[in-house]
Amino acid sequence: MNRPKPDDRRDNVDRIQNNIDHTIANFRETEDMIENSVDTKQKSELQAKNERRENAIKGMRKEIRDEALDKKNGYV
């Protein structure tokens, strides 16, 4: 019988921080692409993508705070 893996949250803060770092890097790369693009449609699409990234970063930062607090409290 297959048993589910226990919930191991010890690396969640590191995992989330890694996701934030990658998203910020992608955001900056896209900003460079926006600056160098002459295609207004492409610029608009890239700007929309970066807006979604900004929202995702805000959500991940909230999640990392929650996880850090849970970790401090022993994941009760």
PDB file of N, H, CA, C and O in Angstrom:
ATOM      1  N   MET A   1       0.843  -1.179   0.000  1.00  0.00           N
ATOM      2  CA  MET A   1       0.000   0.000   0.000  1.00  0.00           C
ATOM      3  C   MET A   1       0.892   1.248   0.000  1.00  0.00           C
ATOM      4  O   MET A   1       1.831   1.337   0.792  1.00  0.00           O
ATOM      5  N   ASN A   2       0.606   2.194  -0.872  1.00  0.00           N
ATOM      6  H   ASN A   2      -0.156   2.122  -1.515  1.00  0.00           H
ATOM      7  CA  ASN A   2       1.376   3.432  -0.953  1.00  0.00           C
ATOM      8  C   ASN A   2       0.935   4.390   0.138  1.00  0.00           C
ATOM      9  O   ASN A   2      -0.253   4.668   0.303  1.00  0.00           O
ATOM     10  N   ARG A   3       1.905   4.884   0.872  1.00  0.00           N
ATOM     11  H   ARG A   3       2.870   4.658   0.738  1.00  0.00           H
ATOM     12  CA  ARG A   3       1.613   5.871   1.904  1.00  0.00           C
ATOM     13  C   ARG A   3       2.102   7.222   1.427  1.00  0.00           C
ATOM     14  O   ARG A   3       3.159   7.321   0.804  1.00  0.00           O
ATOM     15  N   PRO A   4       1.341   8.261   1.716  1.00  0.00           N
ATOM     16  CA  PRO A   4       1.810   9.590   1.314  1.00  0.00           C
ATOM     17  C   PRO A   4       3.047   9.981   2.105  1.00  0.00           C
ATOM     18  O   PRO A   4       3.225   9.590   3.258  1.00  0.00           O
ATOM     19  N   LYS A   5       3.890  10.756   1.457  1.00  0.00           N
ATOM     20  H   LYS A   5       3.745  11.074   0.520  1.00  0.00           H
ATOM     21  CA  LYS A   5       5.092  11.244   2.128  1.00  0.00           C
ATOM     22  C   LYS A   5       4.672  12.232   3.214  1.00  0.00           C
ATOM     23  O   LYS A   5       3.727  12.999   3.031  1.00  0.00           O
ATOM     24  N   PRO A   6       5.377  12.208   4.339  1.00  0.00           N
ATOM     25  CA  PRO A   6       5.051  13.199   5.373  1.00  0.00           C
ATOM     26  C   PRO A   6       5.367  14.605   4.884  1.00  0.00           C
ATOM     27  O   PRO A   6       6.250  14.805   4.050  1.00  0.00           O
ATOM     28  N   ASP A   7       4.639  15.564   5.412  1.00  0.00           N
ATOM     29  H   ASP A   7       3.922  15.402   6.090  1.00  0.00           H
ATOM     30  CA  ASP A   7       4.823  16.960   5.025  1.00  0.00           C
ATOM     31  C   ASP A   7       6.131  17.473   5.618  1.00  0.00           C
ATOM     32  O   ASP A   7       6.229  17.675   6.828  1.00  0.00           O
ATOM     33  N   ASP A   8       7.136  17.683   4.770  1.00  0.00           N
ATOM     34  H   ASP A   8       7.057  17.518   3.786  1.00  0.00           H
ATOM     35  CA  ASP A   8       8.435  18.167   5.213  1.00  0.00           C
ATOM     36  C   ASP A   8       8.594  19.608   4.749  1.00  0.00           C
ATOM     37  O   ASP A   8       8.882  19.863   3.580  1.00  0.00           O
ATOM     38  N   ARG A   9       8.407  20.536   5.658  1.00  0.00           N
ATOM     39  H   ARG A   9       8.172  20.329   6.608  1.00  0.00           H
ATOM     40  CA  ARG A   9       8.414  21.952   5.310  1.00  0.00           C
ATOM     41  C   ARG A   9       9.736  22.628   5.655  1.00  0.00           C
ATOM     42  O   ARG A   9       9.840  23.852   5.563  1.00  0.00           O
ATOM     43  N   ARG A  10      10.735  21.866   6.045  1.00  0.00           N
ATOM     44  H   ARG A  10      10.651  20.873   6.120  1.00  0.00           H
ATOM     45  CA  ARG A  10      11.990  22.467   6.507  1.00  0.00           C
ATOM     46  C   ARG A  10      12.670  23.313   5.444  1.00  0.00           C
ATOM     47  O   ARG A  10      13.338  24.292   5.780  1.00  0.00           O
ATOM     48  N   ASP A  11      12.522  22.967   4.170  1.00  0.00           N
ATOM     49  H   ASP A  11      11.980  22.172   3.897  1.00  0.00           H
ATOM     50  CA  ASP A  11      13.216  23.725   3.120  1.00  0.00           C
ATOM     51  C   ASP A  11      12.304  24.707   2.389  1.00  0.00           C
ATOM     52  O   ASP A  11      12.713  25.283   1.380  1.00  0.00           O
ATOM     53  N   ASN A  12      11.093  24.909   2.870  1.00  0.00           N
ATOM     54  H   ASN A  12      10.761  24.442   3.689  1.00  0.00           H
ATOM     55  CA  ASN A  12      10.152  25.793   2.168  1.00  0.00           C
ATOM     56  C   ASN A  12      10.670  27.220   2.037  1.00  0.00           C
ATOM     57  O   ASN A  12      10.531  27.832   0.978  1.00  0.00           O
ATOM     58  N   VAL A  13      11.268  27.759   3.103  1.00  0.00           N
ATOM     59  H   VAL A  13      11.381  27.262   3.963  1.00  0.00           H
ATOM     60  CA  VAL A  13      11.758  29.135   3.047  1.00  0.00           C
ATOM     61  C   VAL A  13      12.834  29.251   1.970  1.00  0.00           C
ATOM     62  O   VAL A  13      12.817  30.188   1.172  1.00  0.00           O
ATOM     63  N   ASP A  14      13.763  28.307   1.947  1.00  0.00           N
ATOM     64  H   ASP A  14      13.776  27.546   2.595  1.00  0.00           H
ATOM     65  CA  ASP A  14      14.832  28.335   0.933  1.00  0.00           C
ATOM     66  C   ASP A  14      14.266  28.161  -0.470  1.00  0.00           C
ATOM     67  O   ASP A  14      14.695  28.841  -1.403  1.00  0.00           O
ATOM     68  N   ARG A  15      13.318  27.267  -0.623  1.00  0.00           N
ATOM     69  H   ARG A  15      12.969  26.715   0.135  1.00  0.00           H
ATOM     70  CA  ARG A  15      12.707  27.017  -1.932  1.00  0.00           C
ATOM     71  C   ARG A  15      11.976  28.256  -2.434  1.00  0.00           C
ATOM     72  O   ARG A  15      12.096  28.629  -3.601  1.00  0.00           O
ATOM     73  N   ILE A  16      11.219  28.889  -1.543  1.00  0.00           N
ATOM     74  H   ILE A  16      11.121  28.586  -0.595  1.00  0.00           H
ATOM     75  CA  ILE A  16      10.482  30.091  -1.936  1.00  0.00           C
ATOM     76  C   ILE A  16      11.451  31.216  -2.280  1.00  0.00           C
ATOM     77  O   ILE A  16      11.238  31.936  -3.256  1.00  0.00           O
ATOM     78  N   GLN A  17      12.520  31.378  -1.487  1.00  0.00           N
ATOM     79  H   GLN A  17      12.693  30.794  -0.694  1.00  0.00           H
ATOM     80  CA  GLN A  17      13.500  32.422  -1.767  1.00  0.00           C
ATOM     81  C   GLN A  17      14.162  32.185  -3.121  1.00  0.00           C
ATOM     82  O   GLN A  17      14.417  33.133  -3.863  1.00  0.00           O
ATOM     83  N   ASN A  18      14.435  30.938  -3.439  1.00  0.00           N
ATOM     84  H   ASN A  18      14.228  30.168  -2.836  1.00  0.00           H
ATOM     85  CA  ASN A  18      15.007  30.597  -4.739  1.00  0.00           C
ATOM     86  C   ASN A  18      14.038  30.998  -5.862  1.00  0.00           C
ATOM     87  O   ASN A  18      14.463  31.529  -6.889  1.00  0.00           O
ATOM     88  N   ASN A  19      12.756  30.745  -5.668  1.00  0.00           N
ATOM     89  H   ASN A  19      12.412  30.314  -4.834  1.00  0.00           H
ATOM     90  CA  ASN A  19      11.753  31.137  -6.666  1.00  0.00           C
ATOM     91  C   ASN A  19      11.691  32.653  -6.819  1.00  0.00           C
ATOM     92  O   ASN A  19      11.560  33.161  -7.933  1.00  0.00           O
ATOM     93  N   ILE A  20      11.785  33.377  -5.701  1.00  0.00           N
ATOM     94  H   ILE A  20      11.891  32.964  -4.796  1.00  0.00           H
ATOM     95  CA  ILE A  20      11.788  34.843  -5.753  1.00  0.00           C
ATOM     96  C   ILE A  20      12.999  35.334  -6.544  1.00  0.00           C
ATOM     97  O   ILE A  20      12.875  36.198  -7.412  1.00  0.00           O
ATOM     98  N   ASP A  21      14.169  34.776  -6.236  1.00  0.00           N
ATOM     99  H   ASP A  21      14.270  34.074  -5.531  1.00  0.00           H
ATOM    100  CA  ASP A  21      15.397  35.189  -6.927  1.00  0.00           C
ATOM    101  C   ASP A  21      15.287  34.968  -8.435  1.00  0.00           C
ATOM    102  O   ASP A  21      15.679  35.833  -9.219  1.00  0.00           O
ATOM    103  N   HIS A  22      14.757  33.816  -8.843  1.00  0.00           N
ATOM    104  H   HIS A  22      14.438  33.114  -8.207  1.00  0.00           H
ATOM    105  CA  HIS A  22      14.615  33.527 -10.274  1.00  0.00           C
ATOM    106  C   HIS A  22      13.595  34.459 -10.931  1.00  0.00           C
ATOM    107  O   HIS A  22      13.797  34.911 -12.058  1.00  0.00           O
ATOM    108  N   THR A  23      12.512  34.741 -10.230  1.00  0.00           N
ATOM    109  H   THR A  23      12.348  34.374  -9.314  1.00  0.00           H
ATOM    110  CA  THR A  23      11.487  35.619 -10.786  1.00  0.00           C
ATOM    111  C   THR A  23      12.030  37.029 -10.952  1.00  0.00           C
ATOM    112  O   THR A  23      11.746  37.686 -11.953  1.00  0.00           O
ATOM    113  N   ILE A  24      12.808  37.505  -9.983  1.00  0.00           N
ATOM    114  H   ILE A  24      13.039  36.972  -9.169  1.00  0.00           H
ATOM    115  CA  ILE A  24      13.417  38.838 -10.084  1.00  0.00           C
ATOM    116  C   ILE A  24      14.399  38.885 -11.257  1.00  0.00           C
ATOM    117  O   ILE A  24      14.439  39.872 -11.991  1.00  0.00           O
ATOM    118  N   ALA A  25      15.183  37.833 -11.433  1.00  0.00           N
ATOM    119  H   ALA A  25      15.151  37.031 -10.836  1.00  0.00           H
ATOM    120  CA  ALA A  25      16.118  37.780 -12.560  1.00  0.00           C
ATOM    121  C   ALA A  25      15.364  37.830 -13.887  1.00  0.00           C
ATOM    122  O   ALA A  25      15.772  38.541 -14.805  1.00  0.00           O
ATOM    123  N   ASN A  26      14.270  37.081 -13.992  1.00  0.00           N
ATOM    124  H   ASN A  26      13.939  36.503 -13.246  1.00  0.00           H
ATOM    125  CA  ASN A  26      13.460  37.104 -15.212  1.00  0.00           C
ATOM    126  C   ASN A  26      12.836  38.478 -15.433  1.00  0.00           C
ATOM    127  O   ASN A  26      12.748  38.951 -16.566  1.00  0.00           O
ATOM    128  N   PHE A  27      12.402  39.116 -14.346  1.00  0.00           N
ATOM    129  H   PHE A  27      12.473  38.732 -13.426  1.00  0.00           H
ATOM    130  CA  PHE A  27      11.828  40.458 -14.425  1.00  0.00           C
ATOM    131  C   PHE A  27      12.848  41.428 -15.014  1.00  0.00           C
ATOM    132  O   PHE A  27      12.532  42.194 -15.925  1.00  0.00           O
ATOM    133  N   ARG A  28      14.070  41.392 -14.491  1.00  0.00           N
ATOM    134  H   ARG A  28      14.327  40.770 -13.751  1.00  0.00           H
ATOM    135  CA  ARG A  28      15.115  42.309 -14.967  1.00  0.00           C
ATOM    136  C   ARG A  28      15.485  42.042 -16.416  1.00  0.00           C
ATOM    137  O   ARG A  28      15.699  42.973 -17.192  1.00  0.00           O
ATOM    138  N   GLU A  29      15.559  40.780 -16.774  1.00  0.00           N
ATOM    139  H   GLU A  29      15.385  40.023 -16.144  1.00  0.00           H
ATOM    140  CA  GLU A  29      15.865  40.426 -18.164  1.00  0.00           C
ATOM    141  C   GLU A  29      14.777  40.950 -19.095  1.00  0.00           C
ATOM    142  O   GLU A  29      15.067  41.457 -20.179  1.00  0.00           O
ATOM    143  N   THR A  30      13.533  40.825 -18.668  1.00  0.00           N
ATOM    144  H   THR A  30      13.298  40.413 -17.788  1.00  0.00           H
ATOM    145  CA  THR A  30      12.409  41.301 -19.479  1.00  0.00           C
ATOM    146  C   THR A  30      12.420  42.826 -19.577  1.00  0.00           C
ATOM    147  O   THR A  30      12.075  43.376 -20.622  1.00  0.00           O
ATOM    148  N   GLU A  31      12.812  43.516 -18.500  1.00  0.00           N
ATOM    149  H   GLU A  31      13.092  43.069 -17.651  1.00  0.00           H
ATOM    150  CA  GLU A  31      12.925  44.976 -18.553  1.00  0.00           C
ATOM    151  C   GLU A  31      13.921  45.390 -19.638  1.00  0.00           C
ATOM    152  O   GLU A  31      13.680  46.343 -20.380  1.00  0.00           O
ATOM    153  N   ASP A  32      15.034  44.673 -19.725  1.00  0.00           N
ATOM    154  H   ASP A  32      15.230  43.899 -19.123  1.00  0.00           H
ATOM    155  CA  ASP A  32      16.017  44.955 -20.776  1.00  0.00           C
ATOM    156  C   ASP A  32      15.413  44.722 -22.156  1.00  0.00           C
ATOM    157  O   ASP A  32      15.646  45.500 -23.081  1.00  0.00           O
ATOM    158  N   MET A  33      14.642  43.655 -22.289  1.00  0.00           N
ATOM    159  H   MET A  33      14.453  43.023 -21.537  1.00  0.00           H
ATOM    160  CA  MET A  33      13.997  43.358 -23.571  1.00  0.00           C
ATOM    161  C   MET A  33      13.002  44.458 -23.941  1.00  0.00           C
ATOM    162  O   MET A  33      12.891  44.830 -25.109  1.00  0.00           O
ATOM    163  N   ILE A  34      12.288  44.973 -22.954  1.00  0.00           N
ATOM    164  H   ILE A  34      12.378  44.670 -22.005  1.00  0.00           H
ATOM    165  CA  ILE A  34      11.323  46.046 -23.209  1.00  0.00           C
ATOM    166  C   ILE A  34      12.051  47.290 -23.721  1.00  0.00           C
ATOM    167  O   ILE A  34      11.612  47.926 -24.679  1.00  0.00           O
ATOM    168  N   GLU A  35      13.164  47.628 -23.072  1.00  0.00           N
ATOM    169  H   GLU A  35      13.520  47.111 -22.293  1.00  0.00           H
ATOM    170  CA  GLU A  35      13.944  48.805 -23.479  1.00  0.00           C
ATOM    171  C   GLU A  35      14.447  48.692 -24.909  1.00  0.00           C
ATOM    172  O   GLU A  35      14.508  49.690 -25.627  1.00  0.00           O
ATOM    173  N   ASN A  36      14.807  47.486 -25.326  1.00  0.00           N
ATOM    174  H   ASN A  36      14.758  46.675 -24.742  1.00  0.00           H
ATOM    175  CA  ASN A  36      15.421  47.287 -26.642  1.00  0.00           C
ATOM    176  C   ASN A  36      14.420  46.947 -27.739  1.00  0.00           C
ATOM    177  O   ASN A  36      14.802  46.823 -28.903  1.00  0.00           O
ATOM    178  N   SER A  37      13.159  46.797 -27.390  1.00  0.00           N
ATOM    179  H   SER A  37      12.849  46.897 -26.445  1.00  0.00           H
ATOM    180  CA  SER A  37      12.159  46.409 -28.375  1.00  0.00           C
ATOM    181  C   SER A  37      11.545  47.642 -29.036  1.00  0.00           C
ATOM    182  O   SER A  37      11.285  48.655 -28.387  1.00  0.00           O
ATOM    183  N   VAL A  38      11.323  47.529 -30.329  1.00  0.00           N
ATOM    184  H   VAL A  38      11.534  46.706 -30.857  1.00  0.00           H
ATOM    185  CA  VAL A  38      10.632  48.589 -31.059  1.00  0.00           C
ATOM    186  C   VAL A  38       9.192  48.196 -31.355  1.00  0.00           C
ATOM    187  O   VAL A  38       8.387  49.030 -31.770  1.00  0.00           O
ATOM    188  N   ASP A  39       8.873  46.940 -31.143  1.00  0.00           N
ATOM    189  H   ASP A  39       9.527  46.263 -30.806  1.00  0.00           H
ATOM    190  CA  ASP A  39       7.540  46.403 -31.406  1.00  0.00           C
ATOM    191  C   ASP A  39       6.624  46.743 -30.225  1.00  0.00           C
ATOM    192  O   ASP A  39       6.803  46.216 -29.127  1.00  0.00           O
ATOM    193  N   THR A  40       5.644  47.624 -30.455  1.00  0.00           N
ATOM    194  H   THR A  40       5.499  48.052 -31.347  1.00  0.00           H
ATOM    195  CA  THR A  40       4.777  48.064 -29.353  1.00  0.00           C
ATOM    196  C   THR A  40       3.923  46.931 -28.794  1.00  0.00           C
ATOM    197  O   THR A  40       3.650  46.892 -27.594  1.00  0.00           O
ATOM    198  N   LYS A  41       3.499  46.011 -29.659  1.00  0.00           N
ATOM    199  H   LYS A  41       3.721  46.044 -30.634  1.00  0.00           H
ATOM    200  CA  LYS A  41       2.702  44.875 -29.172  1.00  0.00           C
ATOM    201  C   LYS A  41       3.548  44.000 -28.245  1.00  0.00           C
ATOM    202  O   LYS A  41       3.089  43.579 -27.183  1.00  0.00           O
ATOM    203  N   GLN A  42       4.789  43.731 -28.660  1.00  0.00           N
ATOM    204  H   GLN A  42       5.162  44.073 -29.523  1.00  0.00           H
ATOM    205  CA  GLN A  42       5.678  42.919 -27.833  1.00  0.00           C
ATOM    206  C   GLN A  42       5.970  43.628 -26.513  1.00  0.00           C
ATOM    207  O   GLN A  42       5.987  42.986 -25.463  1.00  0.00           O
ATOM    208  N   LYS A  43       6.198  44.935 -26.547  1.00  0.00           N
ATOM    209  H   LYS A  43       6.184  45.457 -27.400  1.00  0.00           H
ATOM    210  CA  LYS A  43       6.447  45.698 -25.325  1.00  0.00           C
ATOM    211  C   LYS A  43       5.273  45.563 -24.366  1.00  0.00           C
ATOM    212  O   LYS A  43       5.451  45.342 -23.168  1.00  0.00           O
ATOM    213  N   SER A  44       4.085  45.698 -24.908  1.00  0.00           N
ATOM    214  H   SER A  44       3.940  45.877 -25.881  1.00  0.00           H
ATOM    215  CA  SER A  44       2.876  45.608 -24.092  1.00  0.00           C
ATOM    216  C   SER A  44       2.746  44.231 -23.443  1.00  0.00           C
ATOM    217  O   SER A  44       2.407  44.119 -22.265  1.00  0.00           O
ATOM    218  N   GLU A  45       3.016  43.191 -24.221  1.00  0.00           N
ATOM    219  H   GLU A  45       3.292  43.282 -25.178  1.00  0.00           H
ATOM    220  CA  GLU A  45       2.946  41.825 -23.692  1.00  0.00           C
ATOM    221  C   GLU A  45       3.988  41.595 -22.602  1.00  0.00           C
ATOM    222  O   GLU A  45       3.703  40.968 -21.582  1.00  0.00           O
ATOM    223  N   LEU A  46       5.194  42.107 -22.825  1.00  0.00           N
ATOM    224  H   LEU A  46       5.426  42.617 -23.653  1.00  0.00           H
ATOM    225  CA  LEU A  46       6.263  41.947 -21.838  1.00  0.00           C
ATOM    226  C   LEU A  46       5.961  42.734 -20.561  1.00  0.00           C
ATOM    227  O   LEU A  46       6.250  42.265 -19.460  1.00  0.00           O
ATOM    228  N   GLN A  47       5.385  43.921 -20.705  1.00  0.00           N
ATOM    229  H   GLN A  47       5.150  44.302 -21.599  1.00  0.00           H
ATOM    230  CA  GLN A  47       5.016  44.712 -19.536  1.00  0.00           C
ATOM    231  C   GLN A  47       3.932  44.000 -18.723  1.00  0.00           C
ATOM    232  O   GLN A  47       3.965  44.007 -17.493  1.00  0.00           O
ATOM    233  N   ALA A  48       2.979  43.391 -19.415  1.00  0.00           N
ATOM    234  H   ALA A  48       2.952  43.386 -20.415  1.00  0.00           H
ATOM    235  CA  ALA A  48       1.929  42.640 -18.719  1.00  0.00           C
ATOM    236  C   ALA A  48       2.527  41.442 -17.980  1.00  0.00           C
ATOM    237  O   ALA A  48       2.125  41.125 -16.860  1.00  0.00           O
ATOM    238  N   LYS A  49       3.476  40.796 -18.612  1.00  0.00           N
ATOM    239  H   LYS A  49       3.802  41.054 -19.521  1.00  0.00           H
ATOM    240  CA  LYS A  49       4.144  39.648 -17.984  1.00  0.00           C
ATOM    241  C   LYS A  49       4.871  40.091 -16.713  1.00  0.00           C
ATOM    242  O   LYS A  49       4.820  39.406 -15.692  1.00  0.00           O
ATOM    243  N   ASN A  50       5.542  41.229 -16.782  1.00  0.00           N
ATOM    244  H   ASN A  50       5.583  41.786 -17.612  1.00  0.00           H
ATOM    245  CA  ASN A  50       6.265  41.716 -15.610  1.00  0.00           C
ATOM    246  C   ASN A  50       5.314  42.168 -14.500  1.00  0.00           C
ATOM    247  O   ASN A  50       5.645  42.051 -13.320  1.00  0.00           O
ATOM    248  N   GLU A  51       4.152  42.676 -14.862  1.00  0.00           N
ATOM    249  H   GLU A  51       3.884  42.771 -15.820  1.00  0.00           H
ATOM    250  CA  GLU A  51       3.150  43.009 -13.840  1.00  0.00           C
ATOM    251  C   GLU A  51       2.720  41.743 -13.099  1.00  0.00           C
ATOM    252  O   GLU A  51       2.563  41.751 -11.878  1.00  0.00           O
ATOM    253  N   ARG A  52       2.534  40.664 -13.843  1.00  0.00           N
ATOM    254  H   ARG A  52       2.662  40.657 -14.834  1.00  0.00           H
ATOM    255  CA  ARG A  52       2.174  39.391 -13.204  1.00  0.00           C
ATOM    256  C   ARG A  52       3.311  38.907 -12.303  1.00  0.00           C
ATOM    257  O   ARG A  52       3.073  38.364 -11.224  1.00  0.00           O
ATOM    258  N   ARG A  53       4.541  39.109 -12.756  1.00  0.00           N
ATOM    259  H   ARG A  53       4.734  39.550 -13.633  1.00  0.00           H
ATOM    260  CA  ARG A  53       5.697  38.718 -11.939  1.00  0.00           C
ATOM    261  C   ARG A  53       5.745  39.527 -10.645  1.00  0.00           C
ATOM    262  O   ARG A  53       6.028  38.981  -9.579  1.00  0.00           O
ATOM    263  N   GLU A  54       5.467  40.835 -10.739  1.00  0.00           N
ATOM    264  H   GLU A  54       5.237  41.279 -11.605  1.00  0.00           H
ATOM    265  CA  GLU A  54       5.461  41.668  -9.533  1.00  0.00           C
ATOM    266  C   GLU A  54       4.436  41.148  -8.525  1.00  0.00           C
ATOM    267  O   GLU A  54       4.712  41.070  -7.328  1.00  0.00           O
ATOM    268  N   ASN A  55       3.263  40.798  -9.019  1.00  0.00           N
ATOM    269  H   ASN A  55       3.038  40.861  -9.991  1.00  0.00           H
ATOM    270  CA  ASN A  55       2.228  40.252  -8.132  1.00  0.00           C
ATOM    271  C   ASN A  55       2.665  38.918  -7.537  1.00  0.00           C
ATOM    272  O   ASN A  55       2.417  38.648  -6.362  1.00  0.00           O
ATOM    273  N   ALA A  56       3.308  38.096  -8.337  1.00  0.00           N
ATOM    274  H   ALA A  56       3.510  38.316  -9.291  1.00  0.00           H
ATOM    275  CA  ALA A  56       3.784  36.801  -7.850  1.00  0.00           C
ATOM    276  C   ALA A  56       4.851  36.989  -6.772  1.00  0.00           C
ATOM    277  O   ALA A  56       4.862  36.272  -5.771  1.00  0.00           O
ATOM    278  N   ILE A  57       5.738  37.946  -6.980  1.00  0.00           N
ATOM    279  H   ILE A  57       5.729  38.528  -7.793  1.00  0.00           H
ATOM    280  CA  ILE A  57       6.795  38.214  -5.995  1.00  0.00           C
ATOM    281  C   ILE A  57       6.171  38.658  -4.673  1.00  0.00           C
ATOM    282  O   ILE A  57       6.587  38.204  -3.607  1.00  0.00           O
ATOM    283  N   LYS A  58       5.176  39.545  -4.739  1.00  0.00           N
ATOM    284  H   LYS A  58       4.839  39.915  -5.605  1.00  0.00           H
ATOM    285  CA  LYS A  58       4.494  39.988  -3.515  1.00  0.00           C
ATOM    286  C   LYS A  58       3.893  38.794  -2.777  1.00  0.00           C
ATOM    287  O   LYS A  58       4.013  38.682  -1.557  1.00  0.00           O
ATOM    288  N   GLY A  59       3.247  37.907  -3.527  1.00  0.00           N
ATOM    289  H   GLY A  59       3.150  37.998  -4.518  1.00  0.00           H
ATOM    290  CA  GLY A  59       2.645  36.727  -2.917  1.00  0.00           C
ATOM    291  C   GLY A  59       3.687  35.805  -2.310  1.00  0.00           C
ATOM    292  O   GLY A  59       3.489  35.275  -1.217  1.00  0.00           O
ATOM    293  N   MET A  60       4.804  35.610  -3.017  1.00  0.00           N
ATOM    294  H   MET A  60       4.965  36.041  -3.905  1.00  0.00           H
ATOM    295  CA  MET A  60       5.855  34.740  -2.489  1.00  0.00           C
ATOM    296  C   MET A  60       6.500  35.342  -1.246  1.00  0.00           C
ATOM    297  O   MET A  60       6.869  34.613  -0.325  1.00  0.00           O
ATOM    298  N   ARG A  61       6.640  36.659  -1.210  1.00  0.00           N
ATOM    299  H   ARG A  61       6.341  37.251  -1.958  1.00  0.00           H
ATOM    300  CA  ARG A  61       7.223  37.298  -0.017  1.00  0.00           C
ATOM    301  C   ARG A  61       6.303  37.124   1.184  1.00  0.00           C
ATOM    302  O   ARG A  61       6.771  36.907   2.302  1.00  0.00           O
ATOM    303  N   LYS A  62       4.999  37.220   0.958  1.00  0.00           N
ATOM    304  H   LYS A  62       4.618  37.396   0.050  1.00  0.00           H
ATOM    305  CA  LYS A  62       4.047  36.978   2.051  1.00  0.00           C
ATOM    306  C   LYS A  62       4.146  35.521   2.503  1.00  0.00           C
ATOM    307  O   LYS A  62       4.148  35.230   3.699  1.00  0.00           O
ATOM    308  N   GLU A  63       4.227  34.626   1.544  1.00  0.00           N
ATOM    309  H   GLU A  63       4.225  34.863   0.573  1.00  0.00           H
ATOM    310  CA  GLU A  63       4.329  33.200   1.856  1.00  0.00           C
ATOM    311  C   GLU A  63       5.613  32.891   2.636  1.00  0.00           C
ATOM    312  O   GLU A  63       5.598  32.082   3.563  1.00  0.00           O
ATOM    313  N   ILE A  64       6.709  33.531   2.262  1.00  0.00           N
ATOM    314  H   ILE A  64       6.721  34.189   1.508  1.00  0.00           H
ATOM    315  CA  ILE A  64       7.971  33.268   2.945  1.00  0.00           C
ATOM    316  C   ILE A  64       7.911  33.785   4.391  1.00  0.00           C
ATOM    317  O   ILE A  64       8.466  33.165   5.298  1.00  0.00           O
ATOM    318  N   ARG A  65       7.235  34.921   4.598  1.00  0.00           N
ATOM    319  H   ARG A  65       6.784  35.425   3.861  1.00  0.00           H
ATOM    320  CA  ARG A  65       7.062  35.418   5.969  1.00  0.00           C
ATOM    321  C   ARG A  65       6.244  34.430   6.796  1.00  0.00           C
ATOM    322  O   ARG A  65       6.588  34.128   7.938  1.00  0.00           O
ATOM    323  N   ASP A  66       5.164  33.933   6.211  1.00  0.00           N
ATOM    324  H   ASP A  66       4.884  34.179   5.282  1.00  0.00           H
ATOM    325  CA  ASP A  66       4.316  32.954   6.903  1.00  0.00           C
ATOM    326  C   ASP A  66       5.099  31.688   7.234  1.00  0.00           C
ATOM    327  O   ASP A  66       4.998  31.165   8.344  1.00  0.00           O
ATOM    328  N   GLU A  67       5.875  31.199   6.278  1.00  0.00           N
ATOM    329  H   GLU A  67       5.957  31.624   5.377  1.00  0.00           H
ATOM    330  CA  GLU A  67       6.656  29.979   6.501  1.00  0.00           C
ATOM    331  C   GLU A  67       7.724  30.195   7.570  1.00  0.00           C
ATOM    332  O   GLU A  67       7.950  29.324   8.410  1.00  0.00           O
ATOM    333  N   ALA A  68       8.383  31.361   7.541  1.00  0.00           N
ATOM    334  H   ALA A  68       8.199  32.069   6.859  1.00  0.00           H
ATOM    335  CA  ALA A  68       9.414  31.649   8.536  1.00  0.00           C
ATOM    336  C   ALA A  68       8.800  31.711   9.935  1.00  0.00           C
ATOM    337  O   ALA A  68       9.389  31.225  10.901  1.00  0.00           O
ATOM    338  N   LEU A  69       7.621  32.308  10.035  1.00  0.00           N
ATOM    339  H   LEU A  69       7.142  32.703   9.250  1.00  0.00           H
ATOM    340  CA  LEU A  69       6.930  32.370  11.319  1.00  0.00           C
ATOM    341  C   LEU A  69       6.529  30.972  11.782  1.00  0.00           C
ATOM    342  O   LEU A  69       6.705  30.630  12.951  1.00  0.00           O
ATOM    343  N   ASP A  70       5.995  30.172  10.877  1.00  0.00           N
ATOM    344  H   ASP A  70       5.852  30.450   9.927  1.00  0.00           H
ATOM    345  CA  ASP A  70       5.629  28.796  11.211  1.00  0.00           C
ATOM    346  C   ASP A  70       6.853  27.999  11.653  1.00  0.00           C
ATOM    347  O   ASP A  70       6.786  27.214  12.599  1.00  0.00           O
ATOM    348  N   LYS A  71       7.974  28.209  10.957  1.00  0.00           N
ATOM    349  H   LYS A  71       8.029  28.847  10.189  1.00  0.00           H
ATOM    350  CA  LYS A  71       9.205  27.498  11.304  1.00  0.00           C
ATOM    351  C   LYS A  71       9.660  27.902  12.705  1.00  0.00           C
ATOM    352  O   LYS A  71      10.074  27.058  13.500  1.00  0.00           O
ATOM    353  N   LYS A  72       9.579  29.195  12.997  1.00  0.00           N
ATOM    354  H   LYS A  72       9.243  29.881  12.351  1.00  0.00           H
ATOM    355  CA  LYS A  72       9.962  29.684  14.324  1.00  0.00           C
ATOM    356  C   LYS A  72       9.076  29.071  15.412  1.00  0.00           C
ATOM    357  O   LYS A  72       9.536  28.780  16.517  1.00  0.00           O
ATOM    358  N   ASN A  73       7.801  28.881  15.077  1.00  0.00           N
ATOM    359  H   ASN A  73       7.428  29.117  14.180  1.00  0.00           H
ATOM    360  CA  ASN A  73       6.848  28.322  16.042  1.00  0.00           C
ATOM    361  C   ASN A  73       6.790  26.813  16.019  1.00  0.00           C
ATOM    362  O   ASN A  73       5.922  26.222  16.662  1.00  0.00           O
ATOM    363  N   GLY A  74       7.687  26.177  15.300  1.00  0.00           N
ATOM    364  H   GLY A  74       8.392  26.657  14.778  1.00  0.00           H
ATOM    365  CA  GLY A  74       7.752  24.720  15.284  1.00  0.00           C
ATOM    366  C   GLY A  74       6.699  24.042  14.428  1.00  0.00           C
ATOM    367  O   GLY A  74       6.361  22.883  14.668  1.00  0.00           O
ATOM    368  N   TYR A  75       6.171  24.751  13.425  1.00  0.00           N
ATOM    369  H   TYR A  75       6.446  25.693  13.230  1.00  0.00           H
ATOM    370  CA  TYR A  75       5.166  24.194  12.494  1.00  0.00           C
ATOM    371  C   TYR A  75       3.972  23.611  13.224  1.00  0.00           C
ATOM    372  O   TYR A  75       3.507  22.522  12.890  1.00  0.00           O
ATOM    373  N   VAL A  76       3.480  24.318  14.204  1.00  0.00           N
ATOM    374  H   VAL A  76       3.858  25.204  14.476  1.00  0.00           H
ATOM    375  CA  VAL A  76       2.330  23.817  14.965  1.00  0.00           C
ATOM    376  C   VAL A  76       1.062  24.059  14.203  1.00  0.00           C
ATOM    377  O   VAL A  76      -0.019  23.708  14.676  1.00  0.00           O
TER     378      VAL A  76
END
